[in-house]
Amino acid sequence: MIGEASSTATAFSAATGPHVAARRPRVQVSRAEQVAVVERLLATVGGGHLGLVDVLARDVIAVSDGGSIVAAAGRPIEGADRVGPLLGP
């Protein structure tokens, strides 16, 4: 989770796990709202506006798996300054 301690992320995961497993949302969000959020994210990242890096935890770790379809990093990438550029074009 962005900017949270691992203990906080673990507690969040424990609290939300049953909801995820049951595939029921905790809040109702319209399809239009979902599309709007995804479009804003894609516009930000695709446009190179990586202010998004500012919301990443400084010690963020990115782990990727290309599933034998696309190239992926062979080992975890650590730090917001290194992970942030991976989110852009």
mmCIF file as gemmi writes it, N, C-alpha and C atoms, coordinates in Angstrom:
data_model
loop_
_atom_site.group_PDB
_atom_site.id
_atom_site.type_symbol
_atom_site.label_atom_id
_atom_site.label_alt_id
_atom_site.label_comp_id
_atom_site.label_asym_id
_atom_site.label_entity_id
_atom_site.label_seq_id
_atom_site.pdbx_PDB_ins_code
_atom_site.Cartn_x
_atom_site.Cartn_y
_atom_site.Cartn_z
_atom_site.occupancy
_atom_site.B_iso_or_equiv
_atom_site.pdbx_formal_charge
_atom_site.auth_seq_id
_atom_site.auth_asym_id
_atom_site.pdbx_PDB_model_num
ATOM 1 N N . MET Axp A 1 ? 0.845 -1.17 0 1 0 ? 1 A 1
ATOM 2 C CA . MET Axp A 1 ? 0 0 0 1 0 ? 1 A 1
ATOM 3 C C . MET Axp A 1 ? 0.884 1.224 0 1 0 ? 1 A 1
ATOM 4 N N . ILE Axp A 2 ? 0.463 2.222 -0.683 1 0 ? 2 A 1
ATOM 5 C CA . ILE Axp A 2 ? 1.248 3.438 -0.838 1 0 ? 2 A 1
ATOM 6 C C . ILE Axp A 2 ? 1.365 4.17 0.49 1 0 ? 2 A 1
ATOM 7 N N . GLY Axp A 3 ? 2.589 4.402 0.921 1 0 ? 3 A 1
ATOM 8 C CA . GLY Axp A 3 ? 2.862 5.219 2.095 1 0 ? 3 A 1
ATOM 9 C C . GLY Axp A 3 ? 2.435 4.624 3.429 1 0 ? 3 A 1
ATOM 10 N N . GLU Axp A 4 ? 2.225 3.335 3.515 1 0 ? 4 A 1
ATOM 11 C CA . GLU Axp A 4 ? 1.793 2.711 4.759 1 0 ? 4 A 1
ATOM 12 C C . GLU Axp A 4 ? 2.856 1.733 5.26 1 0 ? 4 A 1
ATOM 13 N N . ALA Axp A 5 ? 2.906 1.576 6.569 1 0 ? 5 A 1
ATOM 14 C CA . ALA Axp A 5 ? 3.813 0.598 7.16 1 0 ? 5 A 1
ATOM 15 C C . ALA Axp A 5 ? 3.326 -0.801 6.814 1 0 ? 5 A 1
ATOM 16 N N . SER Axp A 6 ? 4.238 -1.758 6.811 1 0 ? 6 A 1
ATOM 17 C CA . SER Axp A 6 ? 3.838 -3.124 6.454 1 0 ? 6 A 1
ATOM 18 C C . SER Axp A 6 ? 2.803 -3.672 7.427 1 0 ? 6 A 1
ATOM 19 N N . SER Axp A 7 ? 2.869 -3.273 8.703 1 0 ? 7 A 1
ATOM 20 C CA . SER Axp A 7 ? 1.871 -3.754 9.669 1 0 ? 7 A 1
ATOM 21 C C . SER Axp A 7 ? 0.486 -3.219 9.329 1 0 ? 7 A 1
ATOM 22 N N . THR Axp A 8 ? 0.422 -1.984 8.835 1 0 ? 8 A 1
ATOM 23 C CA . THR Axp A 8 ? -0.855 -1.396 8.428 1 0 ? 8 A 1
ATOM 24 C C . THR Axp A 8 ? -1.403 -2.131 7.216 1 0 ? 8 A 1
ATOM 25 N N . ALA Axp A 9 ? -0.53 -2.413 6.262 1 0 ? 9 A 1
ATOM 26 C CA . ALA Axp A 9 ? -0.955 -3.132 5.061 1 0 ? 9 A 1
ATOM 27 C C . ALA Axp A 9 ? -1.439 -4.533 5.418 1 0 ? 9 A 1
ATOM 28 N N . THR Axp A 10 ? -0.767 -5.18 6.36 1 0 ? 10 A 1
ATOM 29 C CA . THR Axp A 10 ? -1.177 -6.515 6.791 1 0 ? 10 A 1
ATOM 30 C C . THR Axp A 10 ? -2.55 -6.471 7.451 1 0 ? 10 A 1
ATOM 31 N N . ALA Axp A 11 ? -2.774 -5.48 8.313 1 0 ? 11 A 1
ATOM 32 C CA . ALA Axp A 11 ? -4.073 -5.339 8.977 1 0 ? 11 A 1
ATOM 33 C C . ALA Axp A 11 ? -5.171 -5.053 7.957 1 0 ? 11 A 1
ATOM 34 N N . PHE Axp A 12 ? -4.875 -4.198 6.996 1 0 ? 12 A 1
ATOM 35 C CA . PHE Axp A 12 ? -5.842 -3.874 5.942 1 0 ? 12 A 1
ATOM 36 C C . PHE Axp A 12 ? -6.185 -5.126 5.15 1 0 ? 12 A 1
ATOM 37 N N . SER Axp A 13 ? -5.17 -5.889 4.814 1 0 ? 13 A 1
ATOM 38 C CA . SER Axp A 13 ? -5.378 -7.12 4.053 1 0 ? 13 A 1
ATOM 39 C C . SER Axp A 13 ? -6.25 -8.104 4.828 1 0 ? 13 A 1
ATOM 40 N N . ALA Axp A 14 ? -6.005 -8.232 6.119 1 0 ? 14 A 1
ATOM 41 C CA . ALA Axp A 14 ? -6.803 -9.147 6.942 1 0 ? 14 A 1
ATOM 42 C C . ALA Axp A 14 ? -8.255 -8.693 7.014 1 0 ? 14 A 1
ATOM 43 N N . ALA Axp A 15 ? -8.462 -7.374 7.088 1 0 ? 15 A 1
ATOM 44 C CA . ALA Axp A 15 ? -9.82 -6.842 7.193 1 0 ? 15 A 1
ATOM 45 C C . ALA Axp A 15 ? -10.581 -6.932 5.882 1 0 ? 15 A 1
ATOM 46 N N . THR Axp A 16 ? -9.885 -6.771 4.778 1 0 ? 16 A 1
ATOM 47 C CA . THR Axp A 16 ? -10.562 -6.751 3.478 1 0 ? 16 A 1
ATOM 48 C C . THR Axp A 16 ? -10.555 -8.093 2.776 1 0 ? 16 A 1
ATOM 49 N N . GLY Axp A 17 ? -9.701 -9.002 3.214 1 0 ? 17 A 1
ATOM 50 C CA . GLY Axp A 17 ? -9.586 -10.307 2.567 1 0 ? 17 A 1
ATOM 51 C C . GLY Axp A 17 ? -10.905 -11.023 2.338 1 0 ? 17 A 1
ATOM 52 N N . PRO Axp A 18 ? -11.762 -11.113 3.364 1 0 ? 18 A 1
ATOM 53 C CA . PRO Axp A 18 ? -13.045 -11.792 3.153 1 0 ? 18 A 1
ATOM 54 C C . PRO Axp A 18 ? -13.91 -11.128 2.079 1 0 ? 18 A 1
ATOM 55 N N . HIS Axp A 19 ? -13.863 -9.792 1.995 1 0 ? 19 A 1
ATOM 56 C CA . HIS Axp A 19 ? -14.637 -9.083 0.97 1 0 ? 19 A 1
ATOM 57 C C . HIS Axp A 19 ? -14.112 -9.405 -0.423 1 0 ? 19 A 1
ATOM 58 N N . VAL Axp A 20 ? -12.784 -9.439 -0.532 1 0 ? 20 A 1
ATOM 59 C CA . VAL Axp A 20 ? -12.176 -9.756 -1.824 1 0 ? 20 A 1
ATOM 60 C C . VAL Axp A 20 ? -12.509 -11.191 -2.21 1 0 ? 20 A 1
ATOM 61 N N . ALA Axp A 21 ? -12.375 -12.094 -1.254 1 0 ? 21 A 1
ATOM 62 C CA . ALA Axp A 21 ? -12.661 -13.499 -1.529 1 0 ? 21 A 1
ATOM 63 C C . ALA Axp A 21 ? -14.119 -13.7 -1.934 1 0 ? 21 A 1
ATOM 64 N N . ALA Axp A 22 ? -15.015 -12.933 -1.322 1 0 ? 22 A 1
ATOM 65 C CA . ALA Axp A 22 ? -16.438 -13.052 -1.634 1 0 ? 22 A 1
ATOM 66 C C . ALA Axp A 22 ? -16.793 -12.291 -2.907 1 0 ? 22 A 1
ATOM 67 N N . ARG Axp A 23 ? -15.833 -11.523 -3.425 1 0 ? 23 A 1
ATOM 68 C CA . ARG Axp A 23 ? -16.012 -10.73 -4.635 1 0 ? 23 A 1
ATOM 69 C C . ARG Axp A 23 ? -17.173 -9.751 -4.503 1 0 ? 23 A 1
ATOM 70 N N . ARG Axp A 24 ? -17.344 -9.229 -3.315 1 0 ? 24 A 1
ATOM 71 C CA . ARG Axp A 24 ? -18.372 -8.208 -3.137 1 0 ? 24 A 1
ATOM 72 C C . ARG Axp A 24 ? -17.682 -6.913 -2.732 1 0 ? 24 A 1
ATOM 73 N N . PRO Axp A 25 ? -18.019 -5.831 -3.359 1 0 ? 25 A 1
ATOM 74 C CA . PRO Axp A 25 ? -17.369 -4.557 -3.044 1 0 ? 25 A 1
ATOM 75 C C . PRO Axp A 25 ? -17.809 -4.02 -1.684 1 0 ? 25 A 1
ATOM 76 N N . ARG Axp A 26 ? -16.915 -3.305 -1.042 1 0 ? 26 A 1
ATOM 77 C CA . ARG Axp A 26 ? -17.252 -2.676 0.24 1 0 ? 26 A 1
ATOM 78 C C . ARG Axp A 26 ? -18.098 -1.439 0.019 1 0 ? 26 A 1
ATOM 79 N N . VAL Axp A 27 ? -17.939 -0.809 -1.116 1 0 ? 27 A 1
ATOM 80 C CA . VAL Axp A 27 ? -18.752 0.361 -1.475 1 0 ? 27 A 1
ATOM 81 C C . VAL Axp A 27 ? -19.247 0.165 -2.897 1 0 ? 27 A 1
ATOM 82 N N . GLN Axp A 28 ? -20.363 0.754 -3.192 1 0 ? 28 A 1
ATOM 83 C CA . GLN Axp A 28 ? -20.899 0.672 -4.545 1 0 ? 28 A 1
ATOM 84 C C . GLN Axp A 28 ? -20.358 1.842 -5.361 1 0 ? 28 A 1
ATOM 85 N N . VAL Axp A 29 ? -19.768 1.548 -6.478 1 0 ? 29 A 1
ATOM 86 C CA . VAL Axp A 29 ? -19.231 2.572 -7.374 1 0 ? 29 A 1
ATOM 87 C C . VAL Axp A 29 ? -19.797 2.287 -8.756 1 0 ? 29 A 1
ATOM 88 N N . SER Axp A 30 ? -20.329 3.327 -9.37 1 0 ? 30 A 1
ATOM 89 C CA . SER Axp A 30 ? -20.924 3.131 -10.692 1 0 ? 30 A 1
ATOM 90 C C . SER Axp A 30 ? -19.849 2.827 -11.726 1 0 ? 30 A 1
ATOM 91 N N . ARG Axp A 31 ? -20.266 2.206 -12.792 1 0 ? 31 A 1
ATOM 92 C CA . ARG Axp A 31 ? -19.344 1.901 -13.895 1 0 ? 31 A 1
ATOM 93 C C . ARG Axp A 31 ? -18.732 3.196 -14.421 1 0 ? 31 A 1
ATOM 94 N N . ALA Axp A 32 ? -19.521 4.254 -14.518 1 0 ? 32 A 1
ATOM 95 C CA . ALA Axp A 32 ? -19.023 5.545 -15.009 1 0 ? 32 A 1
ATOM 96 C C . ALA Axp A 32 ? -17.914 6.084 -14.105 1 0 ? 32 A 1
ATOM 97 N N . GLU Axp A 33 ? -18.083 5.936 -12.781 1 0 ? 33 A 1
ATOM 98 C CA . GLU Axp A 33 ? -17.046 6.387 -11.848 1 0 ? 33 A 1
ATOM 99 C C . GLU Axp A 33 ? -15.777 5.553 -11.999 1 0 ? 33 A 1
ATOM 100 N N . GLN Axp A 34 ? -15.931 4.255 -12.183 1 0 ? 34 A 1
ATOM 101 C CA . GLN Axp A 34 ? -14.774 3.386 -12.381 1 0 ? 34 A 1
ATOM 102 C C . GLN Axp A 34 ? -14.004 3.797 -13.628 1 0 ? 34 A 1
ATOM 103 N N . VAL Axp A 35 ? -14.722 4.011 -14.711 1 0 ? 35 A 1
ATOM 104 C CA . VAL Axp A 35 ? -14.098 4.4 -15.979 1 0 ? 35 A 1
ATOM 105 C C . VAL Axp A 35 ? -13.389 5.739 -15.827 1 0 ? 35 A 1
ATOM 106 N N . ALA Axp A 36 ? -14.015 6.687 -15.133 1 0 ? 36 A 1
ATOM 107 C CA . ALA Axp A 36 ? -13.416 8.012 -14.956 1 0 ? 36 A 1
ATOM 108 C C . ALA Axp A 36 ? -12.093 7.923 -14.201 1 0 ? 36 A 1
ATOM 109 N N . VAL Axp A 37 ? -12.044 7.11 -13.154 1 0 ? 37 A 1
ATOM 110 C CA . VAL Axp A 37 ? -10.813 6.967 -12.37 1 0 ? 37 A 1
ATOM 111 C C . VAL Axp A 37 ? -9.709 6.339 -13.212 1 0 ? 37 A 1
ATOM 112 N N . VAL Axp A 38 ? -10.036 5.285 -13.938 1 0 ? 38 A 1
ATOM 113 C CA . VAL Axp A 38 ? -9.033 4.62 -14.776 1 0 ? 38 A 1
ATOM 114 C C . VAL Axp A 38 ? -8.549 5.557 -15.873 1 0 ? 38 A 1
ATOM 115 N N . GLU Axp A 39 ? -9.448 6.313 -16.487 1 0 ? 39 A 1
ATOM 116 C CA . GLU Axp A 39 ? -9.042 7.253 -17.536 1 0 ? 39 A 1
ATOM 117 C C . GLU Axp A 39 ? -8.12 8.334 -16.989 1 0 ? 39 A 1
ATOM 118 N N . ARG Axp A 40 ? -8.405 8.838 -15.778 1 0 ? 40 A 1
ATOM 119 C CA . ARG Axp A 40 ? -7.523 9.855 -15.176 1 0 ? 40 A 1
ATOM 120 C C . ARG Axp A 40 ? -6.146 9.269 -14.904 1 0 ? 40 A 1
ATOM 121 N N . LEU Axp A 41 ? -6.105 8.053 -14.388 1 0 ? 41 A 1
ATOM 122 C CA . LEU Axp A 41 ? -4.823 7.407 -14.112 1 0 ? 41 A 1
ATOM 123 C C . LEU Axp A 41 ? -4.033 7.214 -15.397 1 0 ? 41 A 1
ATOM 124 N N . LEU Axp A 42 ? -4.684 6.701 -16.436 1 0 ? 42 A 1
ATOM 125 C CA . LEU Axp A 42 ? -3.997 6.476 -17.708 1 0 ? 42 A 1
ATOM 126 C C . LEU Axp A 42 ? -3.521 7.783 -18.327 1 0 ? 42 A 1
ATOM 127 N N . ALA Axp A 43 ? -4.316 8.839 -18.213 1 0 ? 43 A 1
ATOM 128 C CA . ALA Axp A 43 ? -3.91 10.139 -18.754 1 0 ? 43 A 1
ATOM 129 C C . ALA Axp A 43 ? -2.694 10.675 -18.007 1 0 ? 43 A 1
ATOM 130 N N . THR Axp A 44 ? -2.679 10.487 -16.695 1 0 ? 44 A 1
ATOM 131 C CA . THR Axp A 44 ? -1.552 10.959 -15.891 1 0 ? 44 A 1
ATOM 132 C C . THR Axp A 44 ? -0.281 10.208 -16.245 1 0 ? 44 A 1
ATOM 133 N N . VAL Axp A 45 ? -0.359 8.904 -16.242 1 0 ? 45 A 1
ATOM 134 C CA . VAL Axp A 45 ? 0.819 8.088 -16.528 1 0 ? 45 A 1
ATOM 135 C C . VAL Axp A 45 ? 1.218 8.211 -17.991 1 0 ? 45 A 1
ATOM 136 N N . GLY Axp A 46 ? 0.263 8.084 -18.893 1 0 ? 46 A 1
ATOM 137 C CA . GLY Axp A 46 ? 0.549 8.143 -20.325 1 0 ? 46 A 1
ATOM 138 C C . GLY Axp A 46 ? 1.05 9.491 -20.778 1 0 ? 46 A 1
ATOM 139 N N . GLY Axp A 47 ? 0.641 10.55 -20.089 1 0 ? 47 A 1
ATOM 140 C CA . GLY Axp A 47 ? 1.071 11.894 -20.45 1 0 ? 47 A 1
ATOM 141 C C . GLY Axp A 47 ? 2.405 12.266 -19.844 1 0 ? 47 A 1
ATOM 142 N N . GLY Axp A 48 ? 3.005 11.348 -19.106 1 0 ? 48 A 1
ATOM 143 C CA . GLY Axp A 48 ? 4.301 11.621 -18.51 1 0 ? 48 A 1
ATOM 144 C C . GLY Axp A 48 ? 4.226 12.507 -17.282 1 0 ? 48 A 1
ATOM 145 N N . HIS Axp A 49 ? 3.038 12.736 -16.75 1 0 ? 49 A 1
ATOM 146 C CA . HIS Axp A 49 ? 2.883 13.564 -15.556 1 0 ? 49 A 1
ATOM 147 C C . HIS Axp A 49 ? 3.096 12.677 -14.34 1 0 ? 49 A 1
ATOM 148 N N . LEU Axp A 50 ? 4.322 12.464 -14.017 1 0 ? 50 A 1
ATOM 149 C CA . LEU Axp A 50 ? 4.623 11.496 -12.978 1 0 ? 50 A 1
ATOM 150 C C . LEU Axp A 50 ? 4.642 12.093 -11.587 1 0 ? 50 A 1
ATOM 151 N N . GLY Axp A 51 ? 3.746 13.048 -11.328 1 0 ? 51 A 1
ATOM 152 C CA . GLY Axp A 51 ? 3.528 13.491 -9.968 1 0 ? 51 A 1
ATOM 153 C C . GLY Axp A 51 ? 3.062 12.304 -9.139 1 0 ? 51 A 1
ATOM 154 N N . LEU Axp A 52 ? 2.671 11.255 -9.848 1 0 ? 52 A 1
ATOM 155 C CA . LEU Axp A 52 ? 2.263 10.014 -9.214 1 0 ? 52 A 1
ATOM 156 C C . LEU Axp A 52 ? 3.396 9.484 -8.339 1 0 ? 52 A 1
ATOM 157 N N . VAL Axp A 53 ? 4.622 9.748 -8.72 1 0 ? 53 A 1
ATOM 158 C CA . VAL Axp A 53 ? 5.781 9.298 -7.946 1 0 ? 53 A 1
ATOM 159 C C . VAL Axp A 53 ? 5.73 9.881 -6.54 1 0 ? 53 A 1
ATOM 160 N N . ASP Axp A 54 ? 5.178 11.082 -6.413 1 0 ? 54 A 1
ATOM 161 C CA . ASP Axp A 54 ? 5.116 11.733 -5.109 1 0 ? 54 A 1
ATOM 162 C C . ASP Axp A 54 ? 4.237 10.99 -4.113 1 0 ? 54 A 1
ATOM 163 N N . VAL Axp A 55 ? 3.31 10.174 -4.599 1 0 ? 55 A 1
ATOM 164 C CA . VAL Axp A 55 ? 2.445 9.449 -3.674 1 0 ? 55 A 1
ATOM 165 C C . VAL Axp A 55 ? 2.952 8.045 -3.376 1 0 ? 55 A 1
ATOM 166 N N . LEU Axp A 56 ? 4.017 7.637 -4.026 1 0 ? 56 A 1
ATOM 167 C CA . LEU Axp A 56 ? 4.601 6.332 -3.73 1 0 ? 56 A 1
ATOM 168 C C . LEU Axp A 56 ? 5.388 6.407 -2.429 1 0 ? 56 A 1
ATOM 169 N N . ALA Axp A 57 ? 5.349 5.35 -1.66 1 0 ? 57 A 1
ATOM 170 C CA . ALA Axp A 57 ? 6.197 5.285 -0.474 1 0 ? 57 A 1
ATOM 171 C C . ALA Axp A 57 ? 7.651 5.309 -0.934 1 0 ? 57 A 1
ATOM 172 N N . ARG Axp A 58 ? 8.518 5.994 -0.197 1 0 ? 58 A 1
ATOM 173 C CA . ARG Axp A 58 ? 9.929 6.081 -0.6 1 0 ? 58 A 1
ATOM 174 C C . ARG Axp A 58 ? 10.566 4.708 -0.735 1 0 ? 58 A 1
ATOM 175 N N . ASP Axp A 59 ? 10.103 3.754 0.083 1 0 ? 59 A 1
ATOM 176 C CA . ASP Axp A 59 ? 10.702 2.42 0.062 1 0 ? 59 A 1
ATOM 177 C C . ASP Axp A 59 ? 9.862 1.406 -0.725 1 0 ? 59 A 1
ATOM 178 N N . VAL Axp A 60 ? 9.062 1.9 -1.667 1 0 ? 60 A 1
ATOM 179 C CA . VAL Axp A 60 ? 8.228 1.02 -2.488 1 0 ? 60 A 1
ATOM 180 C C . VAL Axp A 60 ? 9.091 -0.006 -3.217 1 0 ? 60 A 1
ATOM 181 N N . ILE Axp A 61 ? 8.549 -1.185 -3.407 1 0 ? 61 A 1
ATOM 182 C CA . ILE Axp A 61 ? 9.24 -2.242 -4.15 1 0 ? 61 A 1
ATOM 183 C C . ILE Axp A 61 ? 8.298 -2.739 -5.238 1 0 ? 61 A 1
ATOM 184 N N . ALA Axp A 62 ? 8.777 -2.739 -6.476 1 0 ? 62 A 1
ATOM 185 C CA . ALA Axp A 62 ? 7.989 -3.239 -7.605 1 0 ? 62 A 1
ATOM 186 C C . ALA Axp A 62 ? 8.504 -4.615 -7.993 1 0 ? 62 A 1
ATOM 187 N N . VAL Axp A 63 ? 7.589 -5.552 -8.084 1 0 ? 63 A 1
ATOM 188 C CA . VAL Axp A 63 ? 7.916 -6.903 -8.519 1 0 ? 63 A 1
ATOM 189 C C . VAL Axp A 63 ? 7.11 -7.144 -9.78 1 0 ? 63 A 1
ATOM 190 N N . SER Axp A 64 ? 7.769 -7.584 -10.84 1 0 ? 64 A 1
ATOM 191 C CA . SER Axp A 64 ? 7.047 -7.777 -12.099 1 0 ? 64 A 1
ATOM 192 C C . SER Axp A 64 ? 7.21 -9.195 -12.61 1 0 ? 64 A 1
ATOM 193 N N . ASP Axp A 65 ? 6.224 -9.587 -13.399 1 0 ? 65 A 1
ATOM 194 C CA . ASP Axp A 65 ? 6.233 -10.912 -14.008 1 0 ? 65 A 1
ATOM 195 C C . ASP Axp A 65 ? 5.587 -10.776 -15.372 1 0 ? 65 A 1
ATOM 196 N N . GLY Axp A 66 ? 6.344 -10.977 -16.394 1 0 ? 66 A 1
ATOM 197 C CA . GLY Axp A 66 ? 5.823 -10.835 -17.752 1 0 ? 66 A 1
ATOM 198 C C . GLY Axp A 66 ? 5.068 -12.05 -18.235 1 0 ? 66 A 1
ATOM 199 N N . GLY Axp A 67 ? 5.001 -13.08 -17.415 1 0 ? 67 A 1
ATOM 200 C CA . GLY Axp A 67 ? 4.264 -14.274 -17.785 1 0 ? 67 A 1
ATOM 201 C C . GLY Axp A 67 ? 4.759 -14.918 -19.065 1 0 ? 67 A 1
ATOM 202 N N . SER Axp A 68 ? 6.048 -14.786 -19.333 1 0 ? 68 A 1
ATOM 203 C CA . SER Axp A 68 ? 6.664 -15.316 -20.56 1 0 ? 68 A 1
ATOM 204 C C . SER Axp A 68 ? 6.104 -14.685 -21.823 1 0 ? 68 A 1
ATOM 205 N N . ILE Axp A 69 ? 5.395 -13.564 -21.661 1 0 ? 69 A 1
ATOM 206 C CA . ILE Axp A 69 ? 4.804 -12.883 -22.817 1 0 ? 69 A 1
ATOM 207 C C . ILE Axp A 69 ? 5.559 -11.598 -23.125 1 0 ? 69 A 1
ATOM 208 N N . VAL Axp A 70 ? 5.883 -10.841 -22.082 1 0 ? 70 A 1
ATOM 209 C CA . VAL Axp A 70 ? 6.619 -9.589 -22.26 1 0 ? 70 A 1
ATOM 210 C C . VAL Axp A 70 ? 7.812 -9.584 -21.318 1 0 ? 70 A 1
ATOM 211 N N . ALA Axp A 71 ? 8.768 -8.719 -21.611 1 0 ? 71 A 1
ATOM 212 C CA . ALA Axp A 71 ? 9.95 -8.6 -20.765 1 0 ? 71 A 1
ATOM 213 C C . ALA Axp A 71 ? 9.558 -8.048 -19.396 1 0 ? 71 A 1
ATOM 214 N N . ALA Axp A 72 ? 10.23 -8.507 -18.374 1 0 ? 72 A 1
ATOM 215 C CA . ALA Axp A 72 ? 9.976 -8.035 -17.019 1 0 ? 72 A 1
ATOM 216 C C . ALA Axp A 72 ? 11.301 -7.979 -16.28 1 0 ? 72 A 1
ATOM 217 N N . ALA Axp A 73 ? 11.334 -7.165 -15.229 1 0 ? 73 A 1
ATOM 218 C CA . ALA Axp A 73 ? 12.541 -7.064 -14.418 1 0 ? 73 A 1
ATOM 219 C C . ALA Axp A 73 ? 12.818 -8.419 -13.779 1 0 ? 73 A 1
ATOM 220 N N . GLY Axp A 74 ? 14.065 -8.816 -13.772 1 0 ? 74 A 1
ATOM 221 C CA . GLY Axp A 74 ? 14.437 -10.104 -13.204 1 0 ? 74 A 1
ATOM 222 C C . GLY Axp A 74 ? 14.488 -10.113 -11.695 1 0 ? 74 A 1
ATOM 223 N N . ARG Axp A 75 ? 14.534 -8.933 -11.106 1 0 ? 75 A 1
ATOM 224 C CA . ARG Axp A 75 ? 14.574 -8.838 -9.648 1 0 ? 75 A 1
ATOM 225 C C . ARG Axp A 75 ? 13.767 -7.621 -9.22 1 0 ? 75 A 1
ATOM 226 N N . PRO Axp A 76 ? 13.39 -7.536 -7.963 1 0 ? 76 A 1
ATOM 227 C CA . PRO Axp A 76 ? 12.582 -6.407 -7.494 1 0 ? 76 A 1
ATOM 228 C C . PRO Axp A 76 ? 13.288 -5.067 -7.715 1 0 ? 76 A 1
ATOM 229 N N . ILE Axp A 77 ? 12.511 -4.045 -8.039 1 0 ? 77 A 1
ATOM 230 C CA . ILE Axp A 77 ? 13.009 -2.68 -8.207 1 0 ? 77 A 1
ATOM 231 C C . ILE Axp A 77 ? 12.631 -1.927 -6.937 1 0 ? 77 A 1
ATOM 232 N N . GLU Axp A 78 ? 13.608 -1.303 -6.29 1 0 ? 78 A 1
ATOM 233 C CA . GLU Axp A 78 ? 13.368 -0.658 -5.002 1 0 ? 78 A 1
ATOM 234 C C . GLU Axp A 78 ? 13.512 0.851 -5.08 1 0 ? 78 A 1
ATOM 235 N N . GLY Axp A 79 ? 12.626 1.563 -4.384 1 0 ? 79 A 1
ATOM 236 C CA . GLY Axp A 79 ? 12.684 3.009 -4.259 1 0 ? 79 A 1
ATOM 237 C C . GLY Axp A 79 ? 11.778 3.737 -5.237 1 0 ? 79 A 1
ATOM 238 N N . ALA Axp A 80 ? 11.099 4.775 -4.733 1 0 ? 80 A 1
ATOM 239 C CA . ALA Axp A 80 ? 10.155 5.545 -5.55 1 0 ? 80 A 1
ATOM 240 C C . ALA Axp A 80 ? 10.826 6.161 -6.766 1 0 ? 80 A 1
ATOM 241 N N . ASP Axp A 81 ? 12.081 6.6 -6.619 1 0 ? 81 A 1
ATOM 242 C CA . ASP Axp A 81 ? 12.769 7.237 -7.743 1 0 ? 81 A 1
ATOM 243 C C . ASP Axp A 81 ? 13.06 6.253 -8.872 1 0 ? 81 A 1
ATOM 244 N N . ARG Axp A 82 ? 13.126 4.967 -8.569 1 0 ? 82 A 1
ATOM 245 C CA . ARG Axp A 82 ? 13.367 3.951 -9.606 1 0 ? 82 A 1
ATOM 246 C C . ARG Axp A 82 ? 12.069 3.314 -10.092 1 0 ? 82 A 1
ATOM 247 N N . VAL Axp A 83 ? 11.086 3.176 -9.205 1 0 ? 83 A 1
ATOM 248 C CA . VAL Axp A 83 ? 9.808 2.571 -9.582 1 0 ? 83 A 1
ATOM 249 C C . VAL Axp A 83 ? 8.961 3.551 -10.386 1 0 ? 83 A 1
ATOM 250 N N . GLY Axp A 84 ? 8.951 4.817 -9.994 1 0 ? 84 A 1
ATOM 251 C CA . GLY Axp A 84 ? 8.12 5.825 -10.662 1 0 ? 84 A 1
ATOM 252 C C . GLY Axp A 84 ? 8.254 5.847 -12.168 1 0 ? 84 A 1
ATOM 253 N N . PRO Axp A 85 ? 9.464 5.92 -12.704 1 0 ? 85 A 1
ATOM 254 C CA . PRO Axp A 85 ? 9.613 5.947 -14.158 1 0 ? 85 A 1
ATOM 255 C C . PRO Axp A 85 ? 9.079 4.7 -14.862 1 0 ? 85 A 1
ATOM 256 N N . LEU Axp A 86 ? 8.985 3.592 -14.149 1 0 ? 86 A 1
ATOM 257 C CA . LEU Axp A 86 ? 8.431 2.377 -14.752 1 0 ? 86 A 1
ATOM 258 C C . LEU Axp A 86 ? 6.937 2.516 -15.033 1 0 ? 86 A 1
ATOM 259 N N . LEU Axp A 87 ? 6.29 3.451 -14.347 1 0 ? 87 A 1
ATOM 260 C CA . LEU Axp A 87 ? 4.852 3.637 -14.505 1 0 ? 87 A 1
ATOM 261 C C . LEU Axp A 87 ? 4.506 4.492 -15.707 1 0 ? 87 A 1
ATOM 262 N N . GLY Axp A 88 ? 5.505 5.149 -16.281 1 0 ? 88 A 1
ATOM 263 C CA . GLY Axp A 88 ? 5.263 6.054 -17.409 1 0 ? 88 A 1
ATOM 264 C C . GLY Axp A 88 ? 5.453 5.383 -18.745 1 0 ? 88 A 1
ATOM 265 N N . PRO Axp A 89 ? 5.289 6.196 -19.804 1 0 ? 89 A 1
ATOM 266 C CA . PRO Axp A 89 ? 5.421 5.662 -21.165 1 0 ? 89 A 1
ATOM 267 C C . PRO Axp A 89 ? 6.835 5.222 -21.476 1 0 ? 89 A 1
